[in-house]
Amino acid sequence: MKSCAMLVLLAAALLPVGSVRAAQADHVAATHAWIRLLPGDLPAAGYVTLQNNDCNVATLIAARSKTYASVMLHQSTQETDGMSSMVMVEHLKIPAHGAISLAPASYHLMLQQAAYPLKIGDNVEITLDFADGSQLPVRFLVQPANAVDAN
């Protein structure tokens, strides 16, 4: 019995220091998370500021919610001719020791097919999925269509 315990301790001591890295989601802080609710069955948009406190880039690859059938990462852009467009984005890199904002007229979460009618003031949990398999659950505050920020 003692020799088995000694082998386990010896094996643990031989592991390289620093080989265990914290997950990307452990280093990302989400603030100002809110949803712009549109009337009827129109898609809603989710906005949040993501602060990466790590010395490595964190990569957001997906998002999901039990409240919405579909959650997609999109980017809105304004063309030089005044027209705006929106495209789906495969991933979003959050710079090391930096932040990125999902905001109106920029990156955002496209939220479609709510499971139930939402109302202003509700909170919706959306889970952010990172490239390393880690996840960050975030609570989003439902705001009216004319809102410009979470406050």
C-alpha positions in Angstrom: 0.0 0.0 0.0 2.8 2.4 0.9 4.7 1.6 -2.3 1.6 2.4 -4.4 1.2 5.8 -2.6 4.9 6.5 -3.1 4.6 5.8 -6.9 1.6 8.2 -7.2 3.5 10.9 -5.4 6.6 10.3 -7.5 4.6 10.4 -10.7 3.0 13.7 -9.6 6.4 15.2 -8.8 7.7 14.3 -12.2 5.0 16.2 -14.1 6.3 19.3 -15.8 5.5 22.4 -13.9 3.3 24.7 -15.9 2.0 21.9 -18.2 -1.5 22.5 -16.9 -3.0 25.6 -18.5 -6.2 27.2 -17.3 -9.0 27.2 -19.8 -9.6 30.3 -22.0 -13.0 30.9 -20.4 -11.3 31.2 -17.0 -9.5 34.3 -18.2 -12.4 36.0 -19.9 -14.7 38.4 -18.0 -18.0 39.3 -19.5 -19.6 42.7 -18.7 -22.5 44.8 -20.0 -24.3 41.8 -21.3 -27.7 42.7 -22.8 -30.2 41.7 -25.4 -32.0 44.1 -27.7 -35.5 42.7 -27.9 -37.4 43.3 -31.1 -41.2 42.9 -31.5 -42.9 39.7 -32.5 -40.8 36.9 -33.9 -38.0 39.1 -35.2 -34.5 38.0 -34.2 -33.0 39.7 -31.2 -29.3 40.8 -30.8 -27.0 40.1 -27.9 -24.2 42.4 -26.9 -21.4 42.0 -24.4 -17.9 43.2 -23.6 -15.3 40.4 -23.3 -12.1 41.2 -21.4 -9.3 38.7 -21.8 -7.0 38.8 -18.7 -4.6 36.2 -20.0 -1.3 36.6 -21.9 -2.7 34.4 -24.7 -5.4 35.1 -27.2 -8.8 33.6 -26.4 -11.0 32.5 -29.3 -14.8 32.5 -29.1 -16.1 29.9 -31.5 -19.8 29.6 -30.7 -22.7 30.5 -28.3 -25.8 28.7 -27.3 -28.8 29.2 -25.0 -31.8 27.1 -23.9 -33.9 30.2 -24.4 -33.1 30.5 -28.2 -33.2 27.8 -30.8 -30.4 29.5 -32.7 -27.5 31.7 -31.5 -25.0 32.8 -34.1 -22.0 35.1 -34.1 -22.5 37.9 -36.6 -20.8 41.1 -37.7 -22.6 44.1 -39.1 -20.6 46.6 -41.3 -21.4 49.9 -42.9 -20.4 50.0 -46.6 -19.0 53.1 -48.2 -22.2 53.5 -50.3 -24.2 53.8 -47.0 -25.6 50.3 -47.2 -25.1 48.0 -44.2 -24.5 44.3 -44.3 -24.3 41.4 -41.9 -22.3 38.3 -42.1 -21.9 35.2 -40.0 -18.5 34.9 -38.3 -16.8 31.6 -37.6 -14.8 32.8 -34.6 -13.8 35.9 -32.7 -10.4 36.4 -31.3 -10.1 38.3 -28.0 -6.6 39.7 -27.8 -4.2 38.9 -24.9 -4.7 41.4 -22.1 -7.3 43.1 -24.3 -11.1 43.4 -24.9 -13.6 43.2 -27.6 -17.1 44.5 -27.6 -20.1 42.9 -29.2 -22.1 46.1 -29.8 -24.7 47.6 -32.1 -23.4 48.0 -35.7 -20.5 45.7 -35.0 -20.1 42.1 -33.7 -23.2 40.7 -32.0 -25.0 37.5 -31.2 -28.0 36.9 -33.5 -30.7 35.3 -31.4 -33.5 33.5 -33.2 -36.7 31.6 -32.2 -37.2 32.3 -28.5 -38.6 29.4 -26.6 -41.1 31.7 -24.9 -42.1 35.3 -25.1 -39.5 37.4 -23.4 -40.2 40.7 -21.7 -38.1 43.7 -20.8 -36.1 43.1 -17.6 -35.8 39.3 -18.1 -32.4 37.7 -17.8 -31.3 35.1 -20.3 -28.3 32.8 -19.9 -26.1 32.4 -23.0 -23.1 30.1 -22.9 -20.0 31.2 -24.8 -17.9 28.4 -26.2 -14.2 28.8 -26.7 -11.7 27.0 -29.0 -10.2 25.0 -26.2 -13.6 23.5 -25.2 -14.1 25.7 -22.2 -17.4 27.5 -21.6 -18.5 30.8 -20.0 -22.1 31.1 -19.0 -23.2 34.8 -19.1 -26.5 36.4 -18.0 -27.9 38.9 -20.5 -30.4 41.5 -19.5 -33.4 42.0 -21.9 -33.7 45.6 -23.0 -36.2 47.3 -25.3 -35.6 47.8 -29.0 -34.6 51.4 -28.6 -31.9 50.7 -25.9 -28.3 51.6 -26.7 -26.6 49.9 -23.7 -27.2 47.6 -20.8 -27.8 50.5 -18.4 
